[in-house]
Amino acid sequence: MPINIEFQSDHELYISYMPFLKEGGLFIRTAEPYELGAQVELNILLPDSLEPSFVKGEVCWLTPVGAQNGTPVGIGVSFNDDPDKIRIQIEQSIARQLSSSEPTLTM
């Protein structure tokens, strides 16, 4: 069953995006338990998009309950199969913020 994610703003997208992954990826806030390496499907609705984009990925990051710095609980998903080129759409949406020094939910 796909995970549905809706981003309300470019800022919300920026703090969840993981540009350091080869194919890109997203941090998803979820309390559901996932294993590293688990295959997941994402329906991602970007700000100003009318239709969600479908991406297949792999869990590559786990943030457990009680993580340091009050980071939200969730998983990082690296994109494996990105037919809608969501990575390009994300990077265009947040291009100005990618060089920011503002901390994100990942690194």
Phi and psi in degrees as a GROMACS rama.xvg file:
@    title "Ramachandran Plot"
@    xaxis  label "Phi"
@    yaxis  label "Psi"
@TYPE xy
-66.3204  150.946  PRO-2
-89.8954  124.631  ILE-3
-93.1583  128.048  ASN-4
-130.02  130.064  ILE-5
-123.549  125.01  GLU-6
-99.0526  124.923  PHE-7
-82.5538  -26.3365  GLN-8
-146.686  160.795  SER-9
-62.6799  -33.6468  ASP-10
-64.1038  -44.4871  HIS-11
-60.7893  -39.7243  GLU-12
-65.2775  -44.5462  LEU-13
-57.6749  -46.8804  TYR-14
-72.8849  -11.9985  ILE-15
-101.826  -17.2504  SER-16
-77.2589  142.573  TYR-17
-118.007  84.324  MET-18
-70.3025  -15.4436  PRO-19
-77.8378  -7.54436  PHE-20
-84.0583  143.051  LEU-21
-51.9136  -46.8994  LYS-22
-101.842  7.0218  GLU-23
86.5134  168.174  GLY-24
-177.913  173.523  GLY-25
-135.591  146.75  LEU-26
-89.6613  129.526  PHE-27
-119.365  123.541  ILE-28
-73.02  119.971  ARG-29
-159.638  143.6  THR-30
-95.9094  -3.60723  ALA-31
-64.9755  140.117  GLU-32
-77.7745  131.247  PRO-33
-130.254  153.712  TYR-34
-100.297  146.93  GLU-35
-57.7715  137.892  LEU-36
87.6677  -7.39099  GLY-37
-64.0964  139.968  ALA-38
-85.2874  131.679  GLN-39
-132.771  158.192  VAL-40
-118.68  136.218  GLU-41
-120.099  136.935  LEU-42
-108.025  110.539  ASN-43
-111.353  121.017  ILE-44
-105.658  112.985  LEU-45
-82.9699  159.627  LEU-46
-57.2729  140.903  PRO-47
68.5353  8.09164  ASP-48
-95.2967  147.29  SER-49
-94.8133  -30.6679  LEU-50
-119.003  139.86  GLU-51
-71.1529  155.118  PRO-52
-104.888  142.163  SER-53
-101.507  129.667  PHE-54
-136.734  140.919  VAL-55
-102.182  141.617  LYS-56
-152.279  -174.524  GLY-57
-132.333  136.854  GLU-58
-68.2181  120.122  VAL-59
-123.117  3.0541  CYS-60
-155.175  135.453  TRP-61
-127.176  128.156  LEU-62
-112.85  106.399  THR-63
-78.7228  169.461  PRO-64
-58.9351  138.31  VAL-65
80.8793  19.8403  GLY-66
-65.1029  158.365  ALA-67
-62.8842  157.866  GLN-68
62.9978  14.355  ASN-69
65.4563  24.0936  GLY-70
-62.9298  137.582  THR-71
-64.2662  152.429  PRO-72
-68.5791  138.474  VAL-73
170.516  -167.561  GLY-74
-131.285  150.78  ILE-75
-100.91  134.575  GLY-76
-121.018  122.727  VAL-77
-89.8313  136.971  SER-78
-74.2959  132.056  PHE-79
-110.073  -43.3555  ASN-80
-130.23  108.687  ASP-81
-126.506  69.8531  ASP-82
-64.3439  -28.5381  PRO-83
-89.1548  4.00759  ASP-84
55.1967  45.3281  LYS-85
-61.1908  -33.2332  ILE-86
-57.9502  -44.3556  ARG-87
-64.7704  -41.9924  ILE-88
-61.5913  -43.2586  GLN-89
-62.8072  -48.4887  ILE-90
-65.6445  -31.2277  GLU-91
-69.8611  -40.5011  GLN-92
-63.9196  -37.7546  SER-93
-112.754  19.2943  ILE-94
-50.4363  -44.1629  ALA-95
-66.7041  -27.7058  ARG-96
-89.3398  -17.3829  GLN-97
-59.7318  -28.7642  LEU-98
-92.0665  5.24243  SER-99
-68.5721  153.053  SER-100
-95.8798  4.51272  SER-101
-63.982  134.016  GLU-102
-65.2586  148.316  PRO-103
-112.41  -175.342  THR-104
-80.6024  -4.59699  LEU-105
-111.728  -74.1334  THR-106
